[in-house]
Amino acid sequence: AKALGRGEKEADQYLEKNYRDDLNENEARKLAVSTIEAGEKKIGKFDKKAVEMIVIKK
């Protein structure tokens, strides 16, 4: 997993600490939002309700 863009250093650190290969879909969704939040902390306010997400399954 890799973060790109604003706050990527903090987001990458969060991913390194919290990512697991065996995440289920719900855990992966939560991890994605929490990773964005970690990257945005130093930037300012973050609203989880503003995140739009899709899931692509094989």
A tleap script that builds the chain and sets N, CA, C and O, in Angstrom:
source leaprc.protein.ff14SB
mol = sequence {
  NALA LYS ALA LEU GLY ARG GLY GLU LYS GLU
  ALA ASP GLN TYR LEU GLU LYS ASN TYR ARG
  ASP ASP LEU ASN GLU ASN GLU ALA ARG LYS
  LEU ALA VAL SER THR ILE GLU ALA GLY GLU
  LYS LYS ILE GLY LYS PHE ASP LYS LYS ALA
  VAL GLU MET ILE VAL ILE LYS CLYS
}
set mol.1.N position { 0.854 -1.182 0.000 }
set mol.1.CA position { 0.000 0.000 0.000 }
set mol.1.C position { 0.891 1.234 0.000 }
set mol.1.O position { 1.960 1.242 0.611 }
set mol.2.N position { 0.445 2.264 -0.685 }
set mol.2.CA position { 1.226 3.495 -0.820 }
set mol.2.C position { 0.290 4.682 -0.900 }
set mol.2.O position { -0.723 4.641 -1.598 }
set mol.3.N position { 0.631 5.738 -0.183 }
set mol.3.CA position { -0.117 6.990 -0.242 }
set mol.3.C position { 0.612 7.957 -1.166 }
set mol.3.O position { 1.840 7.948 -1.252 }
set mol.4.N position { -0.152 8.779 -1.848 }
set mol.4.CA position { 0.411 9.794 -2.738 }
set mol.4.C position { -0.253 11.131 -2.472 }
set mol.4.O position { -1.432 11.193 -2.122 }
set mol.5.N position { 0.512 12.202 -2.642 }
set mol.5.CA position { -0.071 13.536 -2.538 }
set mol.5.C position { 0.190 14.190 -1.200 }
set mol.5.O position { 1.084 13.806 -0.446 }
set mol.6.N position { -0.628 15.195 -0.935 }
set mol.6.CA position { -0.496 15.984 0.283 }
set mol.6.C position { -0.592 15.076 1.506 }
set mol.6.O position { -1.519 14.273 1.612 }
set mol.7.N position { 0.354 15.198 2.419 }
set mol.7.CA position { 0.351 14.412 3.648 }
set mol.7.C position { 0.785 12.967 3.461 }
set mol.7.O position { 0.527 12.122 4.318 }
set mol.8.N position { 1.455 12.679 2.325 }
set mol.8.CA position { 1.781 11.278 2.041 }
set mol.8.C position { 2.745 10.664 3.054 }
set mol.8.O position { 2.660 9.467 3.328 }
set mol.9.N position { 3.653 11.451 3.612 }
set mol.9.CA position { 4.601 10.896 4.589 }
set mol.9.C position { 3.849 10.352 5.805 }
set mol.9.O position { 4.091 9.227 6.240 }
set mol.10.N position { 2.948 11.150 6.341 }
set mol.10.CA position { 2.174 10.732 7.506 }
set mol.10.C position { 1.243 9.571 7.159 }
set mol.10.O position { 1.082 8.637 7.944 }
set mol.11.N position { 0.637 9.640 5.981 }
set mol.11.CA position { -0.266 8.574 5.546 }
set mol.11.C position { 0.499 7.268 5.349 }
set mol.11.O position { 0.023 6.208 5.754 }
set mol.12.N position { 1.674 7.333 4.734 }
set mol.12.CA position { 2.492 6.128 4.550 }
set mol.12.C position { 2.881 5.514 5.892 }
set mol.12.O position { 2.859 4.294 6.057 }
set mol.13.N position { 3.236 6.364 6.843 }
set mol.13.CA position { 3.594 5.862 8.168 }
set mol.13.C position { 2.403 5.160 8.815 }
set mol.13.O position { 2.556 4.116 9.449 }
set mol.14.N position { 1.220 5.740 8.649 }
set mol.14.CA position { 0.014 5.132 9.201 }
set mol.14.C position { -0.245 3.776 8.547 }
set mol.14.O position { -0.565 2.802 9.229 }
set mol.15.N position { -0.104 3.718 7.225 }
set mol.15.CA position { -0.308 2.457 6.508 }
set mol.15.C position { 0.686 1.388 6.955 }
set mol.15.O position { 0.309 0.238 7.179 }
set mol.16.N position { 1.951 1.771 7.083 }
set mol.16.CA position { 2.976 0.812 7.506 }
set mol.16.C position { 2.635 0.207 8.863 }
set mol.16.O position { 2.884 -0.973 9.112 }
set mol.17.N position { 2.068 1.025 9.730 }
set mol.17.CA position { 1.739 0.572 11.077 }
set mol.17.C position { 0.451 -0.262 11.115 }
set mol.17.O position { 0.340 -1.173 11.935 }
set mol.18.N position { -0.514 0.032 10.249 }
set mol.18.CA position { -1.850 -0.543 10.391 }
set mol.18.C position { -2.303 -1.494 9.291 }
set mol.18.O position { -3.314 -2.177 9.456 }
set mol.19.N position { -1.586 -1.558 8.175 }
set mol.19.CA position { -1.999 -2.437 7.075 }
set mol.19.C position { -1.695 -3.895 7.400 }
set mol.19.O position { -0.648 -4.214 7.962 }
set mol.20.N position { -2.629 -4.773 7.038 }
set mol.20.CA position { -2.435 -6.226 7.140 }
set mol.20.C position { -2.940 -6.848 5.845 }
set mol.20.O position { -3.877 -6.337 5.233 }
set mol.21.N position { -2.328 -7.937 5.431 }
set mol.21.CA position { -2.757 -8.632 4.213 }
set mol.21.C position { -4.146 -9.247 4.346 }
set mol.21.O position { -4.825 -9.467 3.343 }
set mol.22.N position { -4.567 -9.524 5.566 }
set mol.22.CA position { -5.833 -10.234 5.765 }
set mol.22.C position { -7.013 -9.322 6.133 }
set mol.22.O position { -7.980 -9.788 6.734 }
set mol.23.N position { -6.948 -8.042 5.784 }
set mol.23.CA position { -8.051 -7.127 6.080 }
set mol.23.C position { -9.304 -7.552 5.323 }
set mol.23.O position { -9.237 -7.898 4.144 }
set mol.24.N position { -10.450 -7.523 6.008 }
set mol.24.CA position { -11.697 -7.755 5.288 }
set mol.24.C position { -12.140 -6.418 4.667 }
set mol.24.O position { -11.506 -5.387 4.895 }
set mol.25.N position { -13.210 -6.439 3.895 }
set mol.25.CA position { -13.630 -5.225 3.181 }
set mol.25.C position { -13.933 -4.068 4.127 }
set mol.25.O position { -13.513 -2.940 3.869 }
set mol.26.N position { -14.640 -4.322 5.200 }
set mol.26.CA position { -14.986 -3.260 6.139 }
set mol.26.C position { -13.732 -2.678 6.792 }
set mol.26.O position { -13.613 -1.461 6.933 }
set mol.27.N position { -12.806 -3.536 7.186 }
set mol.27.CA position { -11.551 -3.070 7.788 }
set mol.27.C position { -10.746 -2.248 6.782 }
set mol.27.O position { -10.139 -1.242 7.150 }
set mol.28.N position { -10.738 -2.666 5.529 }
set mol.28.CA position { -10.002 -1.937 4.492 }
set mol.28.C position { -10.604 -0.556 4.261 }
set mol.28.O position { -9.876 0.416 4.065 }
set mol.29.N position { -11.930 -0.468 4.283 }
set mol.29.CA position { -12.594 0.838 4.133 }
set mol.29.C position { -12.205 1.769 5.282 }
set mol.29.O position { -11.866 2.933 5.068 }
set mol.30.N position { -12.260 1.237 6.503 }
set mol.30.CA position { -11.897 2.042 7.673 }
set mol.30.C position { -10.436 2.470 7.608 }
set mol.30.O position { -10.101 3.606 7.942 }
set mol.31.N position { -9.568 1.560 7.177 }
set mol.31.CA position { -8.150 1.881 7.052 }
set mol.31.C position { -7.940 2.995 6.028 }
set mol.31.O position { -7.134 3.899 6.252 }
set mol.32.N position { -8.651 2.937 4.918 }
set mol.32.CA position { -8.513 3.966 3.883 }
set mol.32.C position { -8.871 5.342 4.429 }
set mol.32.O position { -8.132 6.303 4.219 }
set mol.33.N position { -9.989 5.442 5.122 }
set mol.33.CA position { -10.421 6.729 5.670 }
set mol.33.C position { -9.457 7.193 6.760 }
set mol.33.O position { -9.102 8.371 6.808 }
set mol.34.N position { -9.037 6.295 7.623 }
set mol.34.CA position { -8.100 6.656 8.695 }
set mol.34.C position { -6.749 7.083 8.138 }
set mol.34.O position { -6.086 7.946 8.714 }
set mol.35.N position { -6.339 6.491 7.033 }
set mol.35.CA position { -5.076 6.865 6.396 }
set mol.35.C position { -5.157 8.279 5.837 }
set mol.35.O position { -4.224 9.066 5.993 }
set mol.36.N position { -6.267 8.600 5.188 }
set mol.36.CA position { -6.463 9.969 4.684 }
set mol.36.C position { -6.453 10.945 5.852 }
set mol.36.O position { -5.824 12.001 5.781 }
set mol.37.N position { -7.145 10.592 6.917 }
set mol.37.CA position { -7.198 11.444 8.104 }
set mol.37.C position { -5.799 11.675 8.679 }
set mol.37.O position { -5.467 12.796 9.066 }
set mol.38.N position { -4.988 10.635 8.737 }
set mol.38.CA position { -3.618 10.755 9.251 }
set mol.38.C position { -2.797 11.706 8.388 }
set mol.38.O position { -2.007 12.494 8.906 }
set mol.39.N position { -2.981 11.634 7.091 }
set mol.39.CA position { -2.257 12.513 6.180 }
set mol.39.C position { -2.712 13.954 6.248 }
set mol.39.O position { -1.938 14.866 5.958 }
set mol.40.N position { -3.958 14.169 6.626 }
set mol.40.CA position { -4.523 15.519 6.668 }
set mol.40.C position { -4.359 16.208 8.020 }
set mol.40.O position { -4.647 17.400 8.136 }
set mol.41.N position { -3.910 15.494 9.032 }
set mol.41.CA position { -3.843 16.065 10.386 }
set mol.41.C position { -3.089 17.385 10.448 }
set mol.41.O position { -3.566 18.343 11.057 }
set mol.42.N position { -1.922 17.444 9.827 }
set mol.42.CA position { -1.134 18.678 9.915 }
set mol.42.C position { -1.678 19.774 9.001 }
set mol.42.O position { -1.332 20.944 9.165 }
set mol.43.N position { -2.523 19.406 8.047 }
set mol.43.CA position { -3.099 20.375 7.115 }
set mol.43.C position { -4.256 21.117 7.770 }
set mol.43.O position { -4.426 22.320 7.572 }
set mol.44.N position { -5.040 20.399 8.542 }
set mol.44.CA position { -6.187 21.033 9.189 }
set mol.44.C position { -7.359 20.093 9.335 }
set mol.44.O position { -7.192 18.889 9.525 }
set mol.45.N position { -8.529 20.651 9.245 }
set mol.45.CA position { -9.779 19.944 9.488 }
set mol.45.C position { -10.047 18.857 8.442 }
set mol.45.O position { -9.825 19.062 7.249 }
set mol.46.N position { -10.524 17.713 8.903 }
set mol.46.CA position { -10.865 16.601 8.011 }
set mol.46.C position { -12.268 16.127 8.342 }
set mol.46.O position { -12.585 15.880 9.506 }
set mol.47.N position { -13.110 15.999 7.325 }
set mol.47.CA position { -14.487 15.548 7.507 }
set mol.47.C position { -14.665 14.192 6.833 }
set mol.47.O position { -14.661 14.100 5.606 }
set mol.48.N position { -14.821 13.149 7.628 }
set mol.48.CA position { -14.986 11.798 7.085 }
set mol.48.C position { -16.193 11.703 6.160 }
set mol.48.O position { -16.207 10.887 5.238 }
set mol.49.N position { -17.196 12.526 6.400 }
set mol.49.CA position { -18.407 12.500 5.575 }
set mol.49.C position { -18.144 12.992 4.157 }
set mol.49.O position { -18.951 12.747 3.260 }
set mol.50.N position { -17.033 13.677 3.945 }
set mol.50.CA position { -16.707 14.206 2.618 }
set mol.50.C position { -16.013 13.170 1.729 }
set mol.50.O position { -15.784 13.426 0.547 }
set mol.51.N position { -15.683 12.017 2.283 }
set mol.51.CA position { -14.984 10.976 1.530 }
set mol.51.C position { -15.992 10.141 0.743 }
set mol.51.O position { -16.968 9.633 1.295 }
set mol.52.N position { -15.735 10.012 -0.549 }
set mol.52.CA position { -16.529 9.119 -1.393 }
set mol.52.C position { -15.633 7.956 -1.782 }
set mol.52.O position { -14.461 8.150 -2.105 }
set mol.53.N position { -16.180 6.750 -1.752 }
set mol.53.CA position { -15.365 5.568 -1.968 }
set mol.53.C position { -16.129 4.545 -2.807 }
set mol.53.O position { -17.347 4.401 -2.691 }
set mol.54.N position { -15.384 3.844 -3.648 }
set mol.54.CA position { -15.949 2.697 -4.352 }
set mol.54.C position { -15.082 1.489 -4.050 }
set mol.54.O position { -13.902 1.628 -3.727 }
set mol.55.N position { -15.659 0.321 -4.152 }
set mol.55.CA position { -14.921 -0.920 -3.945 }
set mol.55.C position { -15.017 -1.726 -5.231 }
set mol.55.O position { -16.106 -1.972 -5.749 }
set mol.56.N position { -13.869 -2.128 -5.731 }
set mol.56.CA position { -13.815 -2.954 -6.936 }
set mol.56.C position { -13.412 -4.361 -6.510 }
set mol.56.O position { -12.368 -4.561 -5.890 }
set mol.57.N position { -14.245 -5.317 -6.847 }
set mol.57.CA position { -13.972 -6.713 -6.491 }
set mol.57.C position { -13.697 -7.507 -7.753 }
set mol.57.O position { -14.187 -7.174 -8.833 }
set mol.58.N position { -12.898 -8.572 -7.602 }
set mol.58.CA position { -12.640 -9.412 -8.766 }
set mol.58.C position { -13.832 -10.286 -9.042 }
set mol.58.O position { -13.814 -11.072 -9.989 }
savepdb mol mol.pdb
quit
